[in-house]
Amino acid sequence: MPVITVKLAKGRTVEQKQQFVEVVTNEAVKKLNVKEEWVTVIFDEYERENWASSGELHSLKFGEGFGMKGIEK
């Protein structure tokens, strides 16, 4: 029973997450030879102010809109 955890910044819509889950689930079924009902996807979302790399908070380094192409604020 694969459990797939996706860590990302907050801001995606329910529709975007649903589309992502469908694609990931379909690929897991094909590549891992498991039943669809066995696949679990968990979104672990963070505020940009709680995520950092290279010693700098993403909210300061990239701004609030970084990586949010096509996403409404």
mmCIF file of the N, C-alpha and C atoms, coordinates in Angstrom:
data_MODEL
# 
_entry.id   MODEL 
# 
loop_
_atom_site.group_PDB 
_atom_site.id 
_atom_site.type_symbol 
_atom_site.label_atom_id 
_atom_site.label_alt_id 
_atom_site.label_comp_id 
_atom_site.label_asym_id 
_atom_site.label_entity_id 
_atom_site.label_seq_id 
_atom_site.pdbx_PDB_ins_code 
_atom_site.Cartn_x 
_atom_site.Cartn_y 
_atom_site.Cartn_z 
_atom_site.occupancy 
_atom_site.B_iso_or_equiv 
_atom_site.pdbx_formal_charge 
_atom_site.auth_seq_id 
_atom_site.auth_comp_id 
_atom_site.auth_asym_id 
_atom_site.auth_atom_id 
_atom_site.pdbx_PDB_model_num 
ATOM 1   N N  . MET A 1 1  ? 0.834  -1.178 0.000   1.00 0.00 ? 1  MET A N  1 
ATOM 2   C CA . MET A 1 1  ? 0.000  0.000  0.000   1.00 0.00 ? 1  MET A CA 1 
ATOM 3   C C  . MET A 1 1  ? 0.882  1.245  0.000   1.00 0.00 ? 1  MET A C  1 
ATOM 4   N N  . PRO A 1 2  ? 1.115  1.826  -1.164  1.00 0.00 ? 2  PRO A N  1 
ATOM 5   C CA . PRO A 1 2  ? 1.959  3.009  -1.210  1.00 0.00 ? 2  PRO A CA 1 
ATOM 6   C C  . PRO A 1 2  ? 1.274  4.223  -0.581  1.00 0.00 ? 2  PRO A C  1 
ATOM 7   N N  . VAL A 1 3  ? 2.046  4.929  0.234   1.00 0.00 ? 3  VAL A N  1 
ATOM 8   C CA . VAL A 1 3  ? 1.618  6.210  0.788   1.00 0.00 ? 3  VAL A CA 1 
ATOM 9   C C  . VAL A 1 3  ? 2.577  7.247  0.228   1.00 0.00 ? 3  VAL A C  1 
ATOM 10  N N  . ILE A 1 4  ? 2.047  8.183  -0.540  1.00 0.00 ? 4  ILE A N  1 
ATOM 11  C CA . ILE A 1 4  ? 2.860  9.190  -1.215  1.00 0.00 ? 4  ILE A CA 1 
ATOM 12  C C  . ILE A 1 4  ? 2.612  10.528 -0.538  1.00 0.00 ? 4  ILE A C  1 
ATOM 13  N N  . THR A 1 5  ? 3.672  11.113 0.021   1.00 0.00 ? 5  THR A N  1 
ATOM 14  C CA . THR A 1 5  ? 3.562  12.399 0.698   1.00 0.00 ? 5  THR A CA 1 
ATOM 15  C C  . THR A 1 5  ? 4.133  13.482 -0.204  1.00 0.00 ? 5  THR A C  1 
ATOM 16  N N  . VAL A 1 6  ? 3.363  14.546 -0.389  1.00 0.00 ? 6  VAL A N  1 
ATOM 17  C CA . VAL A 1 6  ? 3.762  15.664 -1.236  1.00 0.00 ? 6  VAL A CA 1 
ATOM 18  C C  . VAL A 1 6  ? 3.910  16.888 -0.346  1.00 0.00 ? 6  VAL A C  1 
ATOM 19  N N  . LYS A 1 7  ? 5.121  17.422 -0.260  1.00 0.00 ? 7  LYS A N  1 
ATOM 20  C CA . LYS A 1 7  ? 5.375  18.625 0.533   1.00 0.00 ? 7  LYS A CA 1 
ATOM 21  C C  . LYS A 1 7  ? 5.458  19.809 -0.407  1.00 0.00 ? 7  LYS A C  1 
ATOM 22  N N  . LEU A 1 8  ? 4.665  20.851 -0.111  1.00 0.00 ? 8  LEU A N  1 
ATOM 23  C CA . LEU A 1 8  ? 4.649  22.013 -0.986  1.00 0.00 ? 8  LEU A CA 1 
ATOM 24  C C  . LEU A 1 8  ? 4.128  23.229 -0.239  1.00 0.00 ? 8  LEU A C  1 
ATOM 25  N N  . ALA A 1 9  ? 4.369  24.390 -0.837  1.00 0.00 ? 9  ALA A N  1 
ATOM 26  C CA . ALA A 1 9  ? 3.863  25.636 -0.267  1.00 0.00 ? 9  ALA A CA 1 
ATOM 27  C C  . ALA A 1 9  ? 2.354  25.694 -0.443  1.00 0.00 ? 9  ALA A C  1 
ATOM 28  N N  . LYS A 1 10 ? 1.680  26.308 0.505   1.00 0.00 ? 10 LYS A N  1 
ATOM 29  C CA . LYS A 1 10 ? 0.229  26.479 0.419   1.00 0.00 ? 10 LYS A CA 1 
ATOM 30  C C  . LYS A 1 10 ? -0.128 27.325 -0.787  1.00 0.00 ? 10 LYS A C  1 
ATOM 31  N N  . GLY A 1 11 ? -1.349 27.122 -1.283  1.00 0.00 ? 11 GLY A N  1 
ATOM 32  C CA . GLY A 1 11 ? -1.841 27.986 -2.342  1.00 0.00 ? 11 GLY A CA 1 
ATOM 33  C C  . GLY A 1 11 ? -2.474 27.275 -3.522  1.00 0.00 ? 11 GLY A C  1 
ATOM 34  N N  . ARG A 1 12 ? -2.361 25.963 -3.583  1.00 0.00 ? 12 ARG A N  1 
ATOM 35  C CA . ARG A 1 12 ? -2.982 25.247 -4.698  1.00 0.00 ? 12 ARG A CA 1 
ATOM 36  C C  . ARG A 1 12 ? -4.475 25.102 -4.448  1.00 0.00 ? 12 ARG A C  1 
ATOM 37  N N  . THR A 1 13 ? -5.229 25.039 -5.525  1.00 0.00 ? 13 THR A N  1 
ATOM 38  C CA . THR A 1 13 ? -6.674 24.881 -5.407  1.00 0.00 ? 13 THR A CA 1 
ATOM 39  C C  . THR A 1 13 ? -7.022 23.405 -5.228  1.00 0.00 ? 13 THR A C  1 
ATOM 40  N N  . VAL A 1 14 ? -8.245 23.154 -4.804  1.00 0.00 ? 14 VAL A N  1 
ATOM 41  C CA . VAL A 1 14 ? -8.724 21.777 -4.677  1.00 0.00 ? 14 VAL A CA 1 
ATOM 42  C C  . VAL A 1 14 ? -8.676 21.089 -6.036  1.00 0.00 ? 14 VAL A C  1 
ATOM 43  N N  . GLU A 1 15 ? -9.017 21.824 -7.090  1.00 0.00 ? 15 GLU A N  1 
ATOM 44  C CA . GLU A 1 15 ? -9.000 21.249 -8.433  1.00 0.00 ? 15 GLU A CA 1 
ATOM 45  C C  . GLU A 1 15 ? -7.587 20.838 -8.840  1.00 0.00 ? 15 GLU A C  1 
ATOM 46  N N  . GLN A 1 16 ? -6.599 21.670 -8.541  1.00 0.00 ? 16 GLN A N  1 
ATOM 47  C CA . GLN A 1 16 ? -5.212 21.336 -8.875  1.00 0.00 ? 16 GLN A CA 1 
ATOM 48  C C  . GLN A 1 16 ? -4.756 20.097 -8.112  1.00 0.00 ? 16 GLN A C  1 
ATOM 49  N N  . LYS A 1 17 ? -5.098 20.042 -6.840  1.00 0.00 ? 17 LYS A N  1 
ATOM 50  C CA . LYS A 1 17 ? -4.714 18.878 -6.040  1.00 0.00 ? 17 LYS A CA 1 
ATOM 51  C C  . LYS A 1 17 ? -5.400 17.616 -6.560  1.00 0.00 ? 17 LYS A C  1 
ATOM 52  N N  . GLN A 1 18 ? -6.658 17.710 -6.927  1.00 0.00 ? 18 GLN A N  1 
ATOM 53  C CA . GLN A 1 18 ? -7.387 16.553 -7.447  1.00 0.00 ? 18 GLN A CA 1 
ATOM 54  C C  . GLN A 1 18 ? -6.747 16.043 -8.737  1.00 0.00 ? 18 GLN A C  1 
ATOM 55  N N  . GLN A 1 19 ? -6.396 16.955 -9.631  1.00 0.00 ? 19 GLN A N  1 
ATOM 56  C CA . GLN A 1 19 ? -5.738 16.556 -10.879 1.00 0.00 ? 19 GLN A CA 1 
ATOM 57  C C  . GLN A 1 19 ? -4.407 15.875 -10.592 1.00 0.00 ? 19 GLN A C  1 
ATOM 58  N N  . PHE A 1 20 ? -3.649 16.417 -9.663  1.00 0.00 ? 20 PHE A N  1 
ATOM 59  C CA . PHE A 1 20 ? -2.365 15.840 -9.290  1.00 0.00 ? 20 PHE A CA 1 
ATOM 60  C C  . PHE A 1 20 ? -2.553 14.431 -8.723  1.00 0.00 ? 20 PHE A C  1 
ATOM 61  N N  . VAL A 1 21 ? -3.521 14.285 -7.820  1.00 0.00 ? 21 VAL A N  1 
ATOM 62  C CA . VAL A 1 21 ? -3.794 12.990 -7.197  1.00 0.00 ? 21 VAL A CA 1 
ATOM 63  C C  . VAL A 1 21 ? -4.175 11.948 -8.244  1.00 0.00 ? 21 VAL A C  1 
ATOM 64  N N  . GLU A 1 22 ? -4.969 12.337 -9.217  1.00 0.00 ? 22 GLU A N  1 
ATOM 65  C CA . GLU A 1 22 ? -5.365 11.399 -10.271 1.00 0.00 ? 22 GLU A CA 1 
ATOM 66  C C  . GLU A 1 22 ? -4.157 10.905 -11.054 1.00 0.00 ? 22 GLU A C  1 
ATOM 67  N N  . VAL A 1 23 ? -3.276 11.823 -11.433 1.00 0.00 ? 23 VAL A N  1 
ATOM 68  C CA . VAL A 1 23 ? -2.082 11.452 -12.206 1.00 0.00 ? 23 VAL A CA 1 
ATOM 69  C C  . VAL A 1 23 ? -1.158 10.560 -11.378 1.00 0.00 ? 23 VAL A C  1 
ATOM 70  N N  . VAL A 1 24 ? -0.883 10.967 -10.145 1.00 0.00 ? 24 VAL A N  1 
ATOM 71  C CA . VAL A 1 24 ? 0.022  10.200 -9.287  1.00 0.00 ? 24 VAL A CA 1 
ATOM 72  C C  . VAL A 1 24 ? -0.549 8.809  -9.000  1.00 0.00 ? 24 VAL A C  1 
ATOM 73  N N  . THR A 1 25 ? -1.835 8.745  -8.718  1.00 0.00 ? 25 THR A N  1 
ATOM 74  C CA . THR A 1 25 ? -2.472 7.454  -8.444  1.00 0.00 ? 25 THR A CA 1 
ATOM 75  C C  . THR A 1 25 ? -2.395 6.544  -9.662  1.00 0.00 ? 25 THR A C  1 
ATOM 76  N N  . ASN A 1 26 ? -2.722 7.071  -10.829 1.00 0.00 ? 26 ASN A N  1 
ATOM 77  C CA . ASN A 1 26 ? -2.659 6.263  -12.058 1.00 0.00 ? 26 ASN A CA 1 
ATOM 78  C C  . ASN A 1 26 ? -1.257 5.734  -12.311 1.00 0.00 ? 26 ASN A C  1 
ATOM 79  N N  . GLU A 1 27 ? -0.249 6.568  -12.100 1.00 0.00 ? 27 GLU A N  1 
ATOM 80  C CA . GLU A 1 27 ? 1.136  6.129  -12.315 1.00 0.00 ? 27 GLU A CA 1 
ATOM 81  C C  . GLU A 1 27 ? 1.554  5.094  -11.283 1.00 0.00 ? 27 GLU A C  1 
ATOM 82  N N  . ALA A 1 28 ? 1.144  5.272  -10.041 1.00 0.00 ? 28 ALA A N  1 
ATOM 83  C CA . ALA A 1 28 ? 1.473  4.292  -9.001  1.00 0.00 ? 28 ALA A CA 1 
ATOM 84  C C  . ALA A 1 28 ? 0.858  2.937  -9.334  1.00 0.00 ? 28 ALA A C  1 
ATOM 85  N N  . VAL A 1 29 ? -0.378 2.946  -9.795  1.00 0.00 ? 29 VAL A N  1 
ATOM 86  C CA . VAL A 1 29 ? -1.056 1.701  -10.174 1.00 0.00 ? 29 VAL A CA 1 
ATOM 87  C C  . VAL A 1 29 ? -0.282 1.003  -11.289 1.00 0.00 ? 29 VAL A C  1 
ATOM 88  N N  . LYS A 1 30 ? 0.120  1.763  -12.306 1.00 0.00 ? 30 LYS A N  1 
ATOM 89  C CA . LYS A 1 30 ? 0.838  1.174  -13.449 1.00 0.00 ? 30 LYS A CA 1 
ATOM 90  C C  . LYS A 1 30 ? 2.241  0.707  -13.075 1.00 0.00 ? 30 LYS A C  1 
ATOM 91  N N  . LYS A 1 31 ? 2.989  1.556  -12.409 1.00 0.00 ? 31 LYS A N  1 
ATOM 92  C CA . LYS A 1 31 ? 4.408  1.272  -12.162 1.00 0.00 ? 31 LYS A CA 1 
ATOM 93  C C  . LYS A 1 31 ? 4.638  0.321  -10.993 1.00 0.00 ? 31 LYS A C  1 
ATOM 94  N N  . LEU A 1 32 ? 3.748  0.368  -9.991  1.00 0.00 ? 32 LEU A N  1 
ATOM 95  C CA . LEU A 1 32 ? 3.941  -0.456 -8.798  1.00 0.00 ? 32 LEU A CA 1 
ATOM 96  C C  . LEU A 1 32 ? 3.051  -1.697 -8.780  1.00 0.00 ? 32 LEU A C  1 
ATOM 97  N N  . ASN A 1 33 ? 2.190  -1.796 -9.806  1.00 0.00 ? 33 ASN A N  1 
ATOM 98  C CA . ASN A 1 33 ? 1.298  -2.951 -9.924  1.00 0.00 ? 33 ASN A CA 1 
ATOM 99  C C  . ASN A 1 33 ? 0.460  -3.148 -8.658  1.00 0.00 ? 33 ASN A C  1 
ATOM 100 N N  . VAL A 1 34 ? -0.212 -2.069 -8.246  1.00 0.00 ? 34 VAL A N  1 
ATOM 101 C CA . VAL A 1 34 ? -1.089 -2.104 -7.076  1.00 0.00 ? 34 VAL A CA 1 
ATOM 102 C C  . VAL A 1 34 ? -2.493 -1.674 -7.489  1.00 0.00 ? 34 VAL A C  1 
ATOM 103 N N  . LYS A 1 35 ? -3.451 -1.942 -6.638  1.00 0.00 ? 35 LYS A N  1 
ATOM 104 C CA . LYS A 1 35 ? -4.816 -1.509 -6.892  1.00 0.00 ? 35 LYS A CA 1 
ATOM 105 C C  . LYS A 1 35 ? -4.958 -0.027 -6.557  1.00 0.00 ? 35 LYS A C  1 
ATOM 106 N N  . GLU A 1 36 ? -5.832 0.640  -7.295  1.00 0.00 ? 36 GLU A N  1 
ATOM 107 C CA . GLU A 1 36 ? -6.057 2.072  -7.085  1.00 0.00 ? 36 GLU A CA 1 
ATOM 108 C C  . GLU A 1 36 ? -6.428 2.384  -5.637  1.00 0.00 ? 36 GLU A C  1 
ATOM 109 N N  . GLU A 1 37 ? -7.256 1.547  -5.047  1.00 0.00 ? 37 GLU A N  1 
ATOM 110 C CA . GLU A 1 37 ? -7.712 1.818  -3.679  1.00 0.00 ? 37 GLU A CA 1 
ATOM 111 C C  . GLU A 1 37 ? -6.613 1.651  -2.634  1.00 0.00 ? 37 GLU A C  1 
ATOM 112 N N  . TRP A 1 38 ? -5.491 1.103  -3.033  1.00 0.00 ? 38 TRP A N  1 
ATOM 113 C CA . TRP A 1 38 ? -4.365 0.963  -2.116  1.00 0.00 ? 38 TRP A CA 1 
ATOM 114 C C  . TRP A 1 38 ? -3.482 2.211  -2.067  1.00 0.00 ? 38 TRP A C  1 
ATOM 115 N N  . VAL A 1 39 ? -3.628 3.101  -3.021  1.00 0.00 ? 39 VAL A N  1 
ATOM 116 C CA . VAL A 1 39 ? -2.753 4.277  -3.126  1.00 0.00 ? 39 VAL A CA 1 
ATOM 117 C C  . VAL A 1 39 ? -3.304 5.418  -2.268  1.00 0.00 ? 39 VAL A C  1 
ATOM 118 N N  . THR A 1 40 ? -2.455 5.956  -1.407  1.00 0.00 ? 40 THR A N  1 
ATOM 119 C CA . THR A 1 40 ? -2.812 7.098  -0.566  1.00 0.00 ? 40 THR A CA 1 
ATOM 120 C C  . THR A 1 40 ? -1.869 8.247  -0.891  1.00 0.00 ? 40 THR A C  1 
ATOM 121 N N  . VAL A 1 41 ? -2.430 9.441  -1.065  1.00 0.00 ? 41 VAL A N  1 
ATOM 122 C CA . VAL A 1 41 ? -1.629 10.645 -1.302  1.00 0.00 ? 41 VAL A CA 1 
ATOM 123 C C  . VAL A 1 41 ? -1.941 11.628 -0.184  1.00 0.00 ? 41 VAL A C  1 
ATOM 124 N N  . ILE A 1 42 ? -0.897 12.145 0.449   1.00 0.00 ? 42 ILE A N  1 
ATOM 125 C CA . ILE A 1 42 ? -1.047 13.107 1.540   1.00 0.00 ? 42 ILE A CA 1 
ATOM 126 C C  . ILE A 1 42 ? -0.345 14.395 1.149   1.00 0.00 ? 42 ILE A C  1 
ATOM 127 N N  . PHE A 1 43 ? -1.065 15.505 1.220   1.00 0.00 ? 43 PHE A N  1 
ATOM 128 C CA . PHE A 1 43 ? -0.467 16.818 0.986   1.00 0.00 ? 43 PHE A CA 1 
ATOM 129 C C  . PHE A 1 43 ? -0.040 17.401 2.324   1.00 0.00 ? 43 PHE A C  1 
ATOM 130 N N  . ASP A 1 44 ? 1.206  17.772 2.407   1.00 0.00 ? 44 ASP A N  1 
ATOM 131 C CA . ASP A 1 44 ? 1.774  18.400 3.595   1.00 0.00 ? 44 ASP A CA 1 
ATOM 132 C C  . ASP A 1 44 ? 2.133  19.821 3.181   1.00 0.00 ? 44 ASP A C  1 
ATOM 133 N N  . GLU A 1 45 ? 1.263  20.787 3.517   1.00 0.00 ? 45 GLU A N  1 
ATOM 134 C CA . GLU A 1 45 ? 1.419  22.154 3.019   1.00 0.00 ? 45 GLU A CA 1 
ATOM 135 C C  . GLU A 1 45 ? 2.027  23.079 4.074   1.00 0.00 ? 45 GLU A C  1 
ATOM 136 N N  . TYR A 1 46 ? 2.839  24.010 3.595   1.00 0.00 ? 46 TYR A N  1 
ATOM 137 C CA . TYR A 1 46 ? 3.544  24.932 4.471   1.00 0.00 ? 46 TYR A CA 1 
ATOM 138 C C  . TYR A 1 46 ? 3.366  26.370 4.007   1.00 0.00 ? 46 TYR A C  1 
ATOM 139 N N  . GLU A 1 47 ? 3.374  27.276 4.956   1.00 0.00 ? 47 GLU A N  1 
ATOM 140 C CA . GLU A 1 47 ? 3.472  28.699 4.632   1.00 0.00 ? 47 GLU A CA 1 
ATOM 141 C C  . GLU A 1 47 ? 4.906  28.945 4.176   1.00 0.00 ? 47 GLU A C  1 
ATOM 142 N N  . ARG A 1 48 ? 5.097  29.847 3.232   1.00 0.00 ? 48 ARG A N  1 
ATOM 143 C CA . ARG A 1 48 ? 6.449  30.133 2.722   1.00 0.00 ? 48 ARG A CA 1 
ATOM 144 C C  . ARG A 1 48 ? 7.376  30.649 3.820   1.00 0.00 ? 48 ARG A C  1 
ATOM 145 N N  . GLU A 1 49 ? 6.814  31.296 4.817   1.00 0.00 ? 49 GLU A N  1 
ATOM 146 C CA . GLU A 1 49 ? 7.639  31.809 5.911   1.00 0.00 ? 49 GLU A CA 1 
ATOM 147 C C  . GLU A 1 49 ? 8.181  30.680 6.785   1.00 0.00 ? 49 GLU A C  1 
ATOM 148 N N  . ASN A 1 50 ? 7.662  29.470 6.617   1.00 0.00 ? 50 ASN A N  1 
ATOM 149 C CA . ASN A 1 50 ? 8.120  28.318 7.387   1.00 0.00 ? 50 ASN A CA 1 
ATOM 150 C C  . ASN A 1 50 ? 8.983  27.366 6.566   1.00 0.00 ? 50 ASN A C  1 
ATOM 151 N N  . TRP A 1 51 ? 9.448  27.825 5.406   1.00 0.00 ? 51 TRP A N  1 
ATOM 152 C CA . TRP A 1 51 ? 10.256 26.998 4.515   1.00 0.00 ? 51 TRP A CA 1 
ATOM 153 C C  . TRP A 1 51 ? 11.494 27.798 4.136   1.00 0.00 ? 51 TRP A C  1 
ATOM 154 N N  . ALA A 1 52 ? 12.655 27.177 4.228   1.00 0.00 ? 52 ALA A N  1 
ATOM 155 C CA . ALA A 1 52 ? 13.899 27.882 3.911   1.00 0.00 ? 52 ALA A CA 1 
ATOM 156 C C  . ALA A 1 52 ? 14.850 26.955 3.170   1.00 0.00 ? 52 ALA A C  1 
ATOM 157 N N  . SER A 1 53 ? 15.719 27.554 2.377   1.00 0.00 ? 53 SER A N  1 
ATOM 158 C CA . SER A 1 53 ? 16.817 26.824 1.752   1.00 0.00 ? 53 SER A CA 1 
ATOM 159 C C  . SER A 1 53 ? 17.976 27.795 1.598   1.00 0.00 ? 53 SER A C  1 
ATOM 160 N N  . SER A 1 54 ? 19.158 27.275 1.615   1.00 0.00 ? 54 SER A N  1 
ATOM 161 C CA . SER A 1 54 ? 20.374 28.094 1.488   1.00 0.00 ? 54 SER A CA 1 
ATOM 162 C C  . SER A 1 54 ? 20.419 29.201 2.533   1.00 0.00 ? 54 SER A C  1 
ATOM 163 N N  . GLY A 1 55 ? 19.863 28.934 3.715   1.00 0.00 ? 55 GLY A N  1 
ATOM 164 C CA . GLY A 1 55 ? 19.943 29.881 4.815   1.00 0.00 ? 55 GLY A CA 1 
ATOM 165 C C  . GLY A 1 55 ? 18.995 31.059 4.738   1.00 0.00 ? 55 GLY A C  1 
ATOM 166 N N  . GLU A 1 56 ? 17.976 30.977 3.888   1.00 0.00 ? 56 GLU A N  1 
ATOM 167 C CA . GLU A 1 56 ? 17.056 32.103 3.753   1.00 0.00 ? 56 GLU A CA 1 
ATOM 168 C C  . GLU A 1 56 ? 15.620 31.601 3.599   1.00 0.00 ? 56 GLU A C  1 
ATOM 169 N N  . LEU A 1 57 ? 14.700 32.290 4.291   1.00 0.00 ? 57 LEU A N  1 
ATOM 170 C CA . LEU A 1 57 ? 13.289 31.939 4.181   1.00 0.00 ? 57 LEU A CA 1 
ATOM 171 C C  . LEU A 1 57 ? 12.801 32.145 2.755   1.00 0.00 ? 57 LEU A C  1 
ATOM 172 N N  . HIS A 1 58 ? 11.980 31.248 2.272   1.00 0.00 ? 58 HIS A N  1 
ATOM 173 C CA . HIS A 1 58 ? 11.455 31.372 0.908   1.00 0.00 ? 58 HIS A CA 1 
ATOM 174 C C  . HIS A 1 58 ? 10.574 32.605 0.754   1.00 0.00 ? 58 HIS A C  1 
ATOM 175 N N  . SER A 1 59 ? 9.876  32.994 1.820   1.00 0.00 ? 59 SER A N  1 
ATOM 176 C CA . SER A 1 59 ? 9.030  34.186 1.727   1.00 0.00 ? 59 SER A CA 1 
ATOM 177 C C  . SER A 1 59 ? 9.869  35.433 1.471   1.00 0.00 ? 59 SER A C  1 
ATOM 178 N N  . LEU A 1 60 ? 11.101 35.465 1.967   1.00 0.00 ? 60 LEU A N  1 
ATOM 179 C CA . LEU A 1 60 ? 11.995 36.606 1.733   1.00 0.00 ? 60 LEU A CA 1 
ATOM 180 C C  . LEU A 1 60 ? 12.798 36.437 0.445   1.00 0.00 ? 60 LEU A C  1 
ATOM 181 N N  . LYS A 1 61 ? 13.243 35.227 0.202   1.00 0.00 ? 61 LYS A N  1 
ATOM 182 C CA . LYS A 1 61 ? 14.106 34.954 -0.942  1.00 0.00 ? 61 LYS A CA 1 
ATOM 183 C C  . LYS A 1 61 ? 13.368 35.066 -2.271  1.00 0.00 ? 61 LYS A C  1 
ATOM 184 N N  . PHE A 1 62 ? 12.164 34.518 -2.323  1.00 0.00 ? 62 PHE A N  1 
ATOM 185 C CA . PHE A 1 62 ? 11.436 34.440 -3.580  1.00 0.00 ? 62 PHE A CA 1 
ATOM 186 C C  . PHE A 1 62 ? 10.178 35.284 -3.625  1.00 0.00 ? 62 PHE A C  1 
ATOM 187 N N  . GLY A 1 63 ? 9.677  35.687 -2.488  1.00 0.00 ? 63 GLY A N  1 
ATOM 188 C CA . GLY A 1 63 ? 8.406  36.406 -2.444  1.00 0.00 ? 63 GLY A CA 1 
ATOM 189 C C  . GLY A 1 63 ? 7.256  35.428 -2.351  1.00 0.00 ? 63 GLY A C  1 
ATOM 190 N N  . GLU A 1 64 ? 6.106  35.939 -2.075  1.00 0.00 ? 64 GLU A N  1 
ATOM 191 C CA . GLU A 1 64 ? 4.940  35.089 -1.847  1.00 0.00 ? 64 GLU A CA 1 
ATOM 192 C C  . GLU A 1 64 ? 4.446  34.389 -3.107  1.00 0.00 ? 64 GLU A C  1 
ATOM 193 N N  . GLY A 1 65 ? 4.703  34.956 -4.283  1.00 0.00 ? 65 GLY A N  1 
ATOM 194 C CA . GLY A 1 65 ? 4.154  34.366 -5.501  1.00 0.00 ? 65 GLY A CA 1 
ATOM 195 C C  . GLY A 1 65 ? 5.046  33.359 -6.186  1.00 0.00 ? 65 GLY A C  1 
ATOM 196 N N  . PHE A 1 66 ? 6.255  33.131 -5.684  1.00 0.00 ? 66 PHE A N  1 
ATOM 197 C CA . PHE A 1 66 ? 7.205  32.243 -6.345  1.00 0.00 ? 66 PHE A CA 1 
ATOM 198 C C  . PHE A 1 66 ? 6.648  30.833 -6.468  1.00 0.00 ? 66 PHE A C  1 
ATOM 199 N N  . GLY A 1 67 ? 6.751  30.275 -7.657  1.00 0.00 ? 67 GLY A N  1 
ATOM 200 C CA . GLY A 1 67 ? 6.326  28.907 -7.896  1.00 0.00 ? 67 GLY A CA 1 
ATOM 201 C C  . GLY A 1 67 ? 4.820  28.728 -7.943  1.00 0.00 ? 67 GLY A C  1 
ATOM 202 N N  . MET A 1 68 ? 4.093  29.825 -8.059  1.00 0.00 ? 68 MET A N  1 
ATOM 203 C CA . MET A 1 68 ? 2.638  29.768 -8.012  1.00 0.00 ? 68 MET A CA 1 
ATOM 204 C C  . MET A 1 68 ? 2.031  30.145 -9.354  1.00 0.00 ? 68 MET A C  1 
ATOM 205 N N  . LYS A 1 69 ? 2.694  29.816 -10.436 1.00 0.00 ? 69 LYS A N  1 
ATOM 206 C CA . LYS A 1 69 ? 2.213  30.149 -11.771 1.00 0.00 ? 69 LYS A CA 1 
ATOM 207 C C  . LYS A 1 69 ? 0.767  29.695 -11.953 1.00 0.00 ? 69 LYS A C  1 
ATOM 208 N N  . GLY A 1 70 ? -0.084 30.633 -12.315 1.00 0.00 ? 70 GLY A N  1 
ATOM 209 C CA . GLY A 1 70 ? -1.477 30.312 -12.568 1.00 0.00 ? 70 GLY A CA 1 
ATOM 210 C C  . GLY A 1 70 ? -2.324 30.141 -11.324 1.00 0.00 ? 70 GLY A C  1 
ATOM 211 N N  . ILE A 1 71 ? -1.773 30.476 -10.168 1.00 0.00 ? 71 ILE A N  1 
ATOM 212 C CA . ILE A 1 71 ? -2.508 30.303 -8.917  1.00 0.00 ? 71 ILE A CA 1 
ATOM 213 C C  . ILE A 1 71 ? -2.944 31.659 -8.387  1.00 0.00 ? 71 ILE A C  1 
ATOM 214 N N  . GLU A 1 72 ? -4.215 31.767 -8.076  1.00 0.00 ? 72 GLU A N  1 
ATOM 215 C CA . GLU A 1 72 ? -4.752 33.007 -7.515  1.00 0.00 ? 72 GLU A CA 1 
ATOM 216 C C  . GLU A 1 72 ? -4.273 33.167 -6.084  1.00 0.00 ? 72 GLU A C  1 
ATOM 217 N N  . LYS A 1 73 ? -4.000 34.395 -5.702  1.00 0.00 ? 73 LYS A N  1 
ATOM 218 C CA . LYS A 1 73 ? -3.629 34.657 -4.306  1.00 0.00 ? 73 LYS A CA 1 
ATOM 219 C C  . LYS A 1 73 ? -4.858 34.935 -3.491  1.00 0.00 ? 73 LYS A C  1 
# 
